């Protein structure tokens, strides 16, 4: 039957046309045994798919058709007793035990030897979840609400038609090990209130008795949500389905599973529904499993690949050290739904959960397979293995898929399969896929099928696209650089710091924007410490003006902690000077002086001797300055050379002036911007140098000191040994000084460049 001709289920209808629930009877008379509501084997030895979960009462069917109700503890004892009989039989005779050897009293029970590797993959689906729909659906099919009740049926039908699940409605060959049905049940109020407050639960419950007019009025008051009198029932089943699916995996009834459920949940917050979501299905399921299986399900990884940020899941676990939430989503600087800053990379958790919240916020739509795989390779998988979860849940929205108009991205079914495949070894294979968004019926069906095939053990198809976009790679590198303070595995090298990772990201950005290359430092003592720190435009040795930037790391310029996206992207204020230099056809050498050198950071013995550490650190910096001067600056054909020092590296510029006679002969001018991070004494021409060097420095420099610098505490005029010192009106750091003095610096450089080239002539 063509599903597009199907009439949507309305709030007043019982079941959708063309689809009927086929109850198969949990307690059929026969020669089989049902354990945990599952018919394991019938008289002929054929598997009977009855499903498990849902009901808390467990029934054992006997030969005479009678039944006995047992609680779970009794069933476990029974299973243990039977398995002990099997082991005893196996120890005395080779081969499998016969039926007679499994007799208990007058009744013979056939119990299979279930091994973990033989466990099936689970499927949770219930037609009643389709009863949540619009009260007054539009007459034109294309105008249906995106969160269409047909979403889950299209996925279910795709799985059945592929032969992955046995359903008489679809007469197709079935695979050898088909999906095992997991029955959904209603989530309880106490379970839902593990995440939501009681008022939220009661609010959704009241919709079951409201009039149509009241429901229409209500949905207008909320953000992207609709209601009918069966909404509450569908929402309970959706959450209950997620719970039962996760419990089936955690308890070992199935090896992994997919829950084809709706309404979705990852936007639902503690006290409000939003974004098509009523109850936070995944979060409730995770908390229930942690509560019910404290020994075997303590740590949970939730990977959310829905194109929208899962604000509800983030809120539920923001303070939780035992739940790692990773979301890959379109952010668009907080303008993409659900909007706001909470999905940016700076929201990393708080309190005990600090570092356990990771957002990969795409700056724009249009991301594809290579971008998502790059995020997995660089961030998701290293952190996931480091976290070592007991259960992995995928909040599987398929709205980043090719063809989804809301998402606007280009992720293929093959990529979804690869991501699921990469996660599958974690947690001893305990992986649950719970449907979230995805609004193109064809896209979600094909994507869910690819993921399910992966759960069943099929290898994913080959990925064609392997190179991420520049913006995608930059975003992932930014996240990695920021998160490496919490995760050792994300650091560029085994013992590198956050500063190293951030510079590596900035290096890539500068190489892309300014066509820069890395200048190698071939000196054993400092080569590791200054990796990625020296960049240059490809014309740095040509017959053009050259400007060399010596600067502190950007996060040092902006304070000890980065608090804005701008602090980790390359729109720092020094970047304006780079852009100006390129426009003026200057060559650039950019040198980042890390505040801590790698070799020194790695020597624990120096922690008790800060003076020795500082002395070695400064010696390394001075050695780098000399190396660059002798190998990359002094020998080249530059028509004019300008040094610009930002913060503490101004000292290295004056060090060159004092220790290399050719410096003042080749350099046209020096610009320095110094704030209170550089204490007295200021870098100056040394006493042993002749008068002409101090004079040269005074005439060919522009040195700005912040308004609150110690130099201004007295009445004495700064000596010319400190250069042409000027008091800045800025007292808030070098970034603001750079912005304040743009015009003066540019005019000074232009004048020196046009005024005759080398400063010493």
Protein Blocks (a to p, Z undefined) as FASTA:
>chain_A
ZZklpccddfkbmbdehiacddebjabcdjbdceehiafbdfkopacdebgchiabdcdd
dfkopacdddfklmmmmmmmmmmmmmmmmmmogcjddfklmcghjbccddddddfklpcc
dddddfklmmpccfbdcfblklpcfblfklmmmmmmmmmmnopaccfklccdddfbdcdd
dddddddfklmmmmbcfklmmmmmmmmmccfklmmmmmmmpghiaddfklmmmmmmmmmm
mmmmmmmmmnopambdcddddddfklpcfkbceehiabdfklmmmmmmmmmmmmlmmbcc
dddfbfbdcfklmmmmmmpckbccdddddfklopaceeijklmmklgbehjlgoiaccdd
dfbghiafklmmmmmmmmmmmmmmmnopabdcddddfklbghiaklopacdfklmmmmmm
mmmmggnhpacdddfedjbfklmmmmmmmmmmmmnopacdddfblcdcfklmmmmmmmmm
mmmmmmmklpmblkbcfklmmmmmmmmmmmmmnopacdddddfklmmmmgokaccdfklm
mccdddddddddfklmnojbdcbfklmmccbfklmmmmmmmmnopacddddddfbdfklm
mmmklmmmmklmmmmmmmmmmmmmmmmmmmmmmmmmcfbdcdddehjllmmmmmmmmmmm
klmmmpmbdcddddfklccddddddfkbcfklmmmmmmmcccdddfkbmklmpmbdcdfk
lopadddfbfgbjklmmmmmmmmmmmmmmmmmmnnopakZZ
